[in-house]
Amino acid sequence: MGAYAQTAQTTDAARKPANVVVLATGGTIAGAGASASNSATYQAAKVPVDKLIAGLPELTSVANVRGEQVFQIASESFTNANLLQLGKRVAELAASNDVDGIVITHGTDTLEETAYFLNLTVHSEKPVVVVGSMRPGTALSADGALNLVNAVTVAGDPTARGQGVLAVMNDEIHSGRDVTKAVNIRTDAFRSPWGPLGMVVEGKSYWFRAPVKRHTVNSEFDITQISELPRVDIAYGYGNVSDVAYKAFADAGAKALIHAGTGNGSVAADVVPGLRALREKGLFIIRSSRVNQGGFVLRNAEQPDDKYDWVVAHDLNPQKARILAMLALTKTQDTRELQRIFWEY
Ligand code: DAS
């Protein structure tokens, strides 16, 4: 091996091409606009997976790729049923000996929720990579083609094994746990508050850090054992807020409420009595923060969580906290256990 080789791994040339399955769900990466100048005006979820793959001959030199069309929807419309169906198919494929990695093409709006859900429930070391695009393939400087080639590159790369579910966007490799859509009009839309795990450059993955929170094979949640998810809703904190939304969600059958609080997950004085009453009725109250680049909610900071028997979401944003709360409630109805789960995942 050359004196300047970066790692002790087999060089790419010596490794047989990986078998990668692309599961397509829709989104902008499958979108189409009327003209090349339409980067924001287009229809998502139009192009079928076989056309996406056929449109990228570069993929043949990256891996043996085959596609499956699981859904063809814009991801803002994802339901819990979609999450469960997709998760079960990913687990099935990951358990297959002739699959080395899995890519999921997905809308960017809820990509972070699906990536975290899979990170928590798919018991496999194989790379699972979620990918989307901010512009349709019909637009000038469309980002979907390179994003998809990069996602397949990572899904077929043995160094991506055991890193949890990943999201590959804009040349960056993010943890499915941390990644969030921070911008909605640029191709550098996805951020991880504590930084990406690595980069993909000219067909090679470069890693700089590894996830430390529990995931995939080290998770107590197993998609093959989950048939339904409890209702968990999110209510925003803001000036002049009241407890009306929280009560409405409770009346609709929510088992837990994620409070997307201001700053440190703070709760307005006018809302505290209503939330305490809902806790008394058996709903779980989980404090997250609405800040969008790294919230950090700690117990008994600004709210007496021990006294109120509330849970804190730590650094999980509200939409991620909802995913974990749904899974946690399939396992426990105990606040201390819920809090343990939020510290560990
Ligand atoms: N509507 C968006 C979605 O499907 C389009 C996109 O950005 O992918 O998430």
Residues whose N, C-alpha, C, O or C-beta is under 5 A from the ligand:
A	BS01	DAS	G27 T28 I29 A44 I73 A74 S75 E76 H106 G107 T108 D109 T110 G132 S133
